[in-house]
Amino acid sequence: MKDDLVAPPGEVPRAAPALRRALVLFNDRARRVAPNVTRMLDAIERRGFEIVRPAAPSRSALAEAIRARQHDVDFVIAGGGDGTLNAVLQGLVGTGLPLGLLPLGTANDLARTLKIPSDLDGACDVIAAGHQVRIDVGRVNGVYYFNEASIGLSATLCRQITSEEKKRFGILALLYNAVRLLIKMRRFRALVRMDGGDEFALRTAQLTVGNSQNFGGFIATDDGAIDDRLLDLYSVGFENGWSYFDAMITLLRRKYDEARSVRTLHGRRFEIRTGKPKRIEADGELVTQTPAVFEIVPHAISVFVPAPVVEAPSP
């Protein structure tokens, strides 16, 4: 961090001079966004940013707002949850604009992966400090995603959980509905081809192609990384009663490669077919269906993250 970006004690860090004009995009209907819009705008302005805030009432409008103003702003600030960030991502790839996160959603998986502070002032300070890294994104049938894209249990969960439940109960609504679906779910057959190799069959209840460590509100794995140029496939079959227990232990240990009930693969491209078309959710939003091609897009965008701590040399 440069010396001119370090605020004296009690003062708000100021933005880097080269990055001043921010395109600010919120999901005003999100549970934690609506009551805090004025506070968020004030926090951004106090750090010396000039705000450009267009009306963007729909998912497609968020992406279009970025494309329409990409030459008029220096970077993008997105406030909301992973669904809002996914909508922003569709317009962000290819523009060269860095992304600043204000994590105000239910799970905030991307913010947790990038270690963005959960409090508003802390997240704004990260953006003002100006430290950036490049990260990978996934792509399924042409739709980009940050964290994961899934077929099976999570896609069904996306269809059944209501916006009102998410607003009122947050992550508890996700957990309750997930348990309810587990009781009556059925496995399906998927044909998978990785990196152009031979096709093989899986019997599965949940097929996830992840790009980061966090998804679904949990630390899903310690092995995955959002900048390793790989996608991570997880197939959970739930073949018998023991597999439920084994899957829970796996979730707690976060070591999927060692689990008997979870099949894992790591590659750059997965082609997946199912007997009947099945819906696919990405970052908590239903976006497409099978047959599907999942691909990694290496180092696709830049994001503001906390600067690494430099330890003082030992005396």
Helices and strands as residue ranges (DSSP letters): G 3-5, E 21-26, G 34-36, H 37-45, E 50-52, H 59-69, E 75-80, H 82-92, E 99-103, H 109-114, H 120-129, E 132-140, E 143-145, E 148-152, H 153-160, H 163-169, H 171-184, E 188-194, E 200-204, E 206-210, E 214-215, E 218-219, E 231-236, H 241-253, G 256-258, E 262-267, E 269-274, E 279-282, E 285-289, E 292-304
